């Protein structure tokens, strides 16, 4: 795709390098981050809250999302280790009591589905939540990390999956590229939506990057940044 280089801003919606006449139907795939993008919380921070360790865990999360921690996998392992011993039932409480879809998410996802795009959730968060969100929004695919559980309590470890150990920024990009290849489409036909530094690899690989209330490092490079309002504001950049 050819892009113009200028940036434009309209009431909390910033665009950078978009070509004119862009339509949602120009794309075939949209990939979403989950925590703080599709949903209102960082699930790991809320689980930690039930263990009395929210400040400790959220400080690491915030630094990782800002891109201040080079090794995301290590940062996630450190945070998950602090959850050892938490009852598995806490996951359900976090889902029921604290997790909400962010404003405009359902509208944006429906618009993508109506335009014929496949929908993909790639999360450094946990399958307990990602599978519920996948079902709730009717998404086509999802990949996330699985928390280790034994005797009804979290083990403080992550369950190794056949495809690898942890969904980090590199894995998010790899999954996006793999799904594009399986669909027989160019990466230019993919949209990536995220908010944190670990979303940058997949956002930079996609033909269109959308940042929702992003961290500064992400806002600097995203082609569309929704700084105010809901995710549905991103629809404003497309021609009918």
Helices and strands as residue ranges (DSSP letters): E 7-10, E 13-16, G 24-26, E 29-32, H 43-50, H 54-65, H 72-81, H 89-97, H 105-114, E 118-126, H 127-137, E 141-145, E 147-150, E 153-158, H 169-183, G 187-189, E 190-194, G 197-199, H 200-205, E 208-212, H 216-219, E 224-226, G 231-237
